[in-house]
Amino acid sequence: MTYFKDLNLPSNLLNNLDSLGYTKMTPIQKISLPHILNQKDIIAKAKTGSGKTLAFSLPLVQHIKAKQQHPQALIITPTRELAEQIATEIKRIARYKPDVKVVTLYGGTSLTRQVESLQKGADIIVGTPGRLLDHFSRESFELEEIKTLILDEADRMLDMGFAEDILKLVSNLPKKRQTLLFSATYPDDISKLSEKVLTDAIRVELEEQEQTLKIQEHAFYVDNKEKALITTLQSFQPNLAIIFCNTKVKTTEVSDMLNDKGFDVATLNGDLEQYQRQEMMLQFANGSLPILVATDLASRGLDIESVELIINYDFPHKEEEYTHRIGRTGRADKEGIAVSLCNEYEKRKIDEIHPTLKLKDIKELKVNKNFYMQGEVNTLCIDGGKKKKLRAGDILGTLCKDIGLNVKDIGKINVLNTHSYVAINKNVIEKAFNGLKNGKIKKRKFRVWWL
């Protein structure tokens, strides 16, 4: 089986998949979907970017019965970013099926608002272990009707110390359920966890040649990392790049340095509030800030297909961290480049973590000193979203028909629950800002500001 139409799926589901551009299955979908659709437990080794989210979302949506009294599926993830990504994908898959309610639960956002969302009904809950356990202890939701449990990026959750929280949640689930565990690596603690939460699980693993991502890996020995970073960017000249640092302090230092040199940079680390992280990611994804400097917080849960270059400014401490970092590029069958900058101390790390990665002389790179990564667009935020019945088409119509912008000058439009974000070409953004500030969308005034 190669295509989704080869599976025994409802025609309206297949039509929706086709409208989303999903026709041919990825290798992980091809080998896992038949088992999942047959309600089997599986433990799957799948790297980021392999299509695993669709692999578990599609059967989940098919089996969900909308408007039930209690949640029917629980998805546990390591980070809030991944939780949002999964929830967004499930909602897309569920467009053909009315009234499927997906609720995300994670820290950094109002617990009271999350309780209010749960009270309105939730068919599928997606969340991080700590916040899920917090809500369960407060009796915000019940687990006795859960028919499907999904653990995504289980190895990362164990690395973060969530094993006890996961087992507490699982102990309150019905014994008769389907459990799906996805992990990029198979350390010993994954085997121990799987023994406790899965029943007669089918092990799914891609052949090595199938799961190899199209990533060129390079490592350079450097004395001056700041200079080497600029050299790397001006040599490979990507449209979007992620730079990984090992500490929050270093992300700030590197971001400040790049800004001083004329690069447009977003920063992502654990010190940011949730709305700040969300806005940073939106500006990175829409090209306003084409460089993202981040801790390993960004090595999971980011699904941006067009990232062309990953740079390890600091070499990671573990092989798993290296794997997940470089997995942010080379997604959806696209090619990517991963570069590691290593000083004398980090040379030893390479020998331990990735001995096949050979150090080169950075002087081999050809540099274009006139290249600076600067966004062609800026982002405007509108104080209105889905809860105020605002749609992307409404914003686009106002910008083009009422304000007079060319559609080519308008980039990505992201409509969230309470706010909307629109990328506008820098040449006309002032016109767009003034037009939205002084005008109306759907005959209503909205506050607007420039990020």
MIGUSE-853337 format. One record per residue (C-alpha): residue in three letters; z, x, y. Coordinates in steps of 0.05 Angstrom, whole numbers, padded with zeros to 5 digits, always signed. Example, Ala and Ser with C-alpha at 12.3 -4.5 7.8 and 13.67 -1.06 7.14 Angstrom:
2
ALA+00156+00246-00090 SER+00143+00273-00021 
This chain:
451
MET+00000+00000+00000 THR-00020+00027+00068 TYR-00022-00033+00115 PHE+00031-00085+00134 LYS-00017-00139+00111 ASP-00010-00110+00040 LEU+00062-00134+00040 ASN+00082-00205+00025 LEU+00099-00224+00097 PRO+00092-00289+00135 SER+00027-00295+00174 ASN+00063-00306+00241 LEU+00102-00242+00230 LEU+00038-00204+00213 ASN+00005-00232+00276 ASN+00063-00208+00318 LEU+00061-00139+00287 ASP-00014-00136+00301 SER-00003-00155+00374 LEU+00048-00098+00379 GLY-00003-00049+00351 TYR+00031-00043+00283 THR-00022-00046+00229 LYS-00014+00017+00187 MET+00052+00037+00157 THR+00083+00105+00167 PRO+00104+00144+00103 ILE+00178+00123+00109 GLN+00157+00050+00119 LYS+00110+00053+00060 ILE+00162+00077+00010 SER+00223+00040+00037 LEU+00198-00029+00057 PRO+00183-00056-00013 HIS+00255-00039-00035 ILE+00286-00067+00029 LEU+00246-00131+00024 ASN+00271-00138-00048 GLN+00343-00136-00021 LYS+00359-00068-00053 ASP+00409-00019-00023 ILE+00376+00045-00001 ILE+00396+00113+00025 ALA+00337+00143+00062 LYS+00326+00212+00089 ALA+00283+00202+00150 LYS+00274+00245+00212 THR+00272+00216+00282 GLY+00203+00191+00301 SER+00186+00171+00229 GLY+00185+00096+00241 LYS+00251+00080+00207 THR+00274+00030+00260 LEU+00215-00015+00244 ALA+00227-00003+00170 PHE+00295-00037+00173 SER+00281-00085+00231 LEU+00223-00121+00199 PRO+00259-00146+00136 LEU+00321-00159+00176 VAL+00285-00206+00224 GLN+00249-00240+00167 HIS+00314-00257+00131 ILE+00355-00278+00193 LYS+00370-00352+00201 ALA+00376-00366+00275 LYS+00433-00405+00308 GLN+00484-00393+00253 GLN+00559-00395+00268 HIS+00572-00322+00254 PRO+00534-00255+00256 GLN+00491-00242+00196 ALA+00474-00169+00206 LEU+00513-00108+00231 ILE+00478-00044+00253 ILE+00522+00016+00267 THR+00493+00074+00309 PRO+00522+00138+00338 THR+00502+00128+00411 ARG+00492+00073+00462 GLU+00422+00097+00476 LEU+00403+00088+00403 ALA+00437+00020+00401 GLU+00394-00004+00460 GLN+00331+00025+00429 ILE+00343-00011+00363 ALA+00360-00077+00398 THR+00297-00073+00439 GLU+00254-00061+00378 ILE+00287-00118+00339 LYS+00274-00166+00398 ARG+00200-00145+00398 ILE+00194-00157+00323 ALA+00230-00224+00329 ARG+00184-00252+00383 TYR+00150-00297+00331 LYS+00217-00326+00311 PRO+00253-00367+00364 ASP+00328-00363+00379 VAL+00344-00297+00344 LYS+00402-00269+00385 VAL+00415-00194+00387 VAL+00479-00167+00420 THR+00494-00094+00435 LEU+00566-00068+00436 TYR+00583+00001+00460 GLY+00631+00037+00508 GLY+00619+00049+00581 THR+00604-00024+00596 SER+00648-00085+00609 LEU+00684-00107+00547 THR+00695-00176+00578 ARG+00620-00186+00588 GLN+00608-00166+00517 VAL+00659-00218+00493 GLU+00622-00270+00535 SER+00556-00251+00502 LEU+00587-00257+00433 GLN+00616-00325+00449 LYS+00546-00350+00464 GLY+00526-00331+00393 ALA+00500-00268+00358 ASP+00457-00265+00297 ILE+00451-00189+00297 ILE+00503-00141+00326 VAL+00483-00069+00343 GLY+00537-00022+00365 THR+00575+00043+00363 PRO+00634+00049+00314 GLY+00691+00054+00364 ARG+00670-00005+00407 LEU+00654-00047+00345 LEU+00723-00034+00316 ASP+00754-00050+00384 HIS+00720-00118+00386 PHE+00737-00132+00313 SER+00810-00117+00325 ARG+00808-00166+00384 GLU+00775-00217+00339 SER+00714-00221+00385 PHE+00671-00233+00324 GLU+00679-00244+00249 LEU+00647-00206+00192 GLU+00652-00252+00132 GLU+00580-00277+00139 ILE+00548-00208+00145 LYS+00491-00203+00095 THR+00461-00137+00118 LEU+00495-00073+00139 ILE+00453-00016+00169 LEU+00480+00053+00183 ASP+00429+00090+00226 GLU+00433+00166+00237 ALA+00494+00168+00192 ASP+00498+00243+00193 ARG+00506+00243+00268 MET+00562+00191+00264 LEU+00600+00234+00214 ASP+00590+00295+00259 MET+00621+00255+00316 GLY+00682+00238+00274 PHE+00667+00164+00262 ALA+00677+00163+00186 GLU+00745+00128+00189 ASP+00720+00075+00239 ILE+00659+00061+00196 LEU+00701+00053+00132 LYS+00749+00006+00168 LEU+00692-00039+00189 VAL+00659-00036+00120 SER+00725-00055+00086 ASN+00722-00122+00122 LEU+00651-00138+00102 PRO+00632-00182+00043 LYS+00624-00144-00022 LYS+00558-00180-00035 ARG+00511-00153+00018 GLN+00451-00107+00028 THR+00467-00038+00056 LEU+00416+00010+00085 LEU+00436+00080+00104 PHE+00388+00125+00143 SER+00402+00199+00155 ALA+00360+00257+00178 THR+00400+00305+00135 TYR+00440+00300+00070 PRO+00505+00339+00079 ASP+00560+00330+00027 ASP+00598+00279+00070 ILE+00537+00234+00070 SER+00539+00232-00006 LYS+00613+00214-00004 LEU+00601+00159+00048 SER+00543+00130+00009 GLU+00586+00125-00054 LYS+00636+00083-00016 VAL+00589+00035+00021 LEU+00527+00027-00023 THR+00516-00006-00091 ASP+00464+00021-00140 ALA+00427+00051-00081 ILE+00355+00073-00087 ARG+00345+00142-00056 VAL+00284+00146-00011 GLU+00259+00213+00012 LEU+00192+00236+00038 GLU+00156+00294+00008 GLU+00165+00355+00052 GLN+00092+00358+00073 GLU+00094+00284+00093 GLN+00155+00289+00138 THR+00135+00353+00173 LEU+00127+00337+00246 LYS+00069+00365+00286 ILE+00111+00413+00326 GLN+00095+00484+00345 GLU+00160+00523+00345 HIS+00170+00585+00388 ALA+00230+00630+00403 PHE+00233+00682+00459 TYR+00283+00738+00470 VAL+00303+00736+00543 ASP+00351+00772+00590 ASN+00347+00724+00648 LYS+00347+00651+00623 GLU+00334+00619+00691 LYS+00273+00661+00702 ALA+00250+00650+00630 LEU+00258+00575+00638 ILE+00211+00574+00698 THR+00163+00619+00660 THR+00163+00571+00600 LEU+00150+00509+00643 GLN+00095+00543+00683 SER+00062+00569+00619 PHE+00061+00506+00576 GLN+00053+00459+00636 PRO+00076+00394+00603 ASN+00076+00324+00633 LEU+00146+00309+00606 ALA+00197+00360+00582 ILE+00269+00358+00556 ILE+00314+00418+00566 PHE+00376+00421+00521 CYS+00441+00455+00541 ASN+00505+00460+00500 THR+00553+00439+00556 LYS+00556+00387+00612 VAL+00570+00442+00663 LYS+00507+00479+00643 THR+00463+00417+00649 THR+00486+00410+00722 GLU+00474+00484+00736 VAL+00404+00483+00706 SER+00386+00418+00741 ASP+00409+00445+00808 MET+00369+00509+00798 LEU+00305+00471+00780 ASN+00313+00424+00839 ASP+00321+00484+00885 LYS+00256+00512+00856 GLY+00218+00448+00872 PHE+00220+00412+00804 ASP+00237+00338+00797 VAL+00295+00333+00748 ALA+00338+00281+00714 THR+00406+00300+00684 LEU+00438+00267+00624 ASN+00509+00282+00600 GLY+00573+00248+00580 ASP+00602+00249+00651 LEU+00553+00196+00675 GLU+00568+00122+00677 GLN+00525+00078+00633 TYR+00483+00051+00690 GLN+00471+00123+00715 ARG+00448+00144+00645 GLN+00403+00084+00642 GLU+00372+00098+00709 MET+00362+00172+00693 MET+00326+00154+00629 LEU+00283+00102+00663 GLN+00261+00152+00716 PHE+00246+00204+00662 ALA+00207+00156+00619 ASN+00165+00128+00677 GLY+00149+00198+00704 SER+00190+00196+00769 LEU+00232+00254+00743 PRO+00188+00289+00691 ILE+00242+00338+00668 LEU+00306+00316+00632 VAL+00363+00366+00627 ALA+00412+00341+00575 THR+00467+00356+00525 ASP+00459+00335+00452 LEU+00474+00265+00477 ALA+00398+00260+00485 SER+00380+00289+00417 ARG+00390+00221+00384 GLY+00364+00153+00403 LEU+00311+00174+00453 ASP+00244+00145+00433 ILE+00194+00169+00486 GLU+00128+00184+00452 SER+00098+00227+00508 VAL+00149+00283+00511 GLU+00106+00345+00502 LEU+00156+00402+00507 ILE+00228+00413+00483 ILE+00265+00474+00509 ASN+00330+00499+00479 TYR+00360+00532+00540 ASP+00422+00543+00497 PHE+00409+00551+00423 PRO+00446+00497+00383 HIS+00506+00511+00338 LYS+00480+00475+00276 GLU+00415+00467+00239 GLU+00421+00391+00245 GLU+00426+00396+00321 TYR+00363+00439+00323 THR+00326+00388+00279 HIS+00345+00329+00322 ARG+00330+00364+00387 ILE+00260+00384+00370 GLY+00249+00315+00339 ARG+00245+00288+00410 THR+00173+00313+00412 GLY+00116+00307+00363 ARG+00129+00232+00356 ALA+00081+00178+00333 ASP+00032+00228+00303 LYS+00027+00267+00369 GLU+00033+00342+00374 GLY+00092+00375+00408 ILE+00120+00443+00427 ALA+00192+00468+00418 VAL+00214+00532+00453 SER+00281+00567+00444 LEU+00306+00618+00495 CYS+00353+00667+00463 ASN+00396+00723+00490 GLU+00427+00780+00450 TYR+00485+00736+00425 GLU+00439+00678+00404 LYS+00395+00723+00362 ARG+00449+00720+00309 LYS+00449+00644+00312 ILE+00374+00642+00297 ASP+00385+00684+00235 GLU+00438+00636+00210 ILE+00407+00569+00230 HIS+00332+00580+00229 PRO+00315+00648+00197 THR+00240+00633+00194 LEU+00238+00627+00270 LYS+00214+00695+00294 LEU+00230+00721+00363 LYS+00172+00738+00409 ASP+00166+00773+00476 ILE+00164+00721+00532 LYS+00117+00768+00570 GLU+00062+00742+00523 LEU+00061+00676+00561 LYS+00008+00665+00615 VAL+00041+00635+00676 ASN+00011+00589+00729 LYS+00058+00601+00788 ASN+00029+00543+00826 PHE+00051+00493+00773 TYR+00112+00450+00790 MET+00133+00388+00752 GLN+00138+00335+00805 GLY+00132+00261+00793 GLU+00072+00226+00821 VAL+00114+00162+00826 ASN+00183+00142+00851 THR+00225+00084+00825 LEU+00247+00021+00862 CYS+00305-00021+00836 ILE+00305-00097+00845 ASP+00370-00135+00841 GLY+00345-00186+00792 GLY+00325-00187+00718 LYS+00319-00231+00657 LYS+00382-00271+00675 LYS+00348-00292+00740 LYS+00284-00309+00702 LEU+00246-00250+00732 ARG+00187-00223+00693 ALA+00144-00161+00699 GLY+00084-00206+00717 ASP+00123-00236+00775 ILE+00137-00167+00804 LEU+00065-00143+00792 GLY+00037-00205+00825 THR+00080-00197+00887 LEU+00062-00123+00894 CYS-00013-00135+00886 LYS-00025-00204+00917 ASP+00028-00208+00971 ILE+00038-00135+00990 GLY-00033-00111+00976 LEU-00021-00053+00928 ASN-00075-00031+00880 VAL-00054-00042+00808 LYS-00070+00032+00795 ASP-00013+00051+00841 ILE+00038+00014+00799 GLY+00069+00047+00738 LYS+00119+00022+00687 ILE+00158-00041+00702 ASN+00224-00048+00664 VAL+00258-00115+00669 LEU+00330-00112+00643 ASN+00384-00166+00642 THR+00408-00159+00714 HIS+00360-00109+00747 SER+00287-00090+00746 TYR+00256-00022+00757 VAL+00184-00008+00780 ALA+00149+00059+00787 ILE+00104+00064+00848 ASN+00056+00119+00870 LYS+00090+00162+00923 ASN+00032+00151+00971 VAL+00047+00076+00976 ILE+00120+00069+00957 GLU+00143+00059+01028 LYS+00094+00001+01035 ALA+00120-00028+00969 PHE+00193-00019+00990 ASN+00184-00053+01057 GLY+00142-00108+01027 LEU+00194-00124+00974 LYS+00252-00117+01023 ASN+00222-00165+01073 GLY+00185-00210+01025 LYS+00200-00255+00965 ILE+00188-00255+00890 LYS+00178-00325+00860 LYS+00198-00353+00929 ARG+00266-00318+00925 LYS+00295-00260+00963 PHE+00320-00200+00923 ARG+00356-00138+00945 VAL+00315-00075+00933 TRP+00331-00001+00938 TRP+00298+00065+00926 LEU+00326+00109+00870 
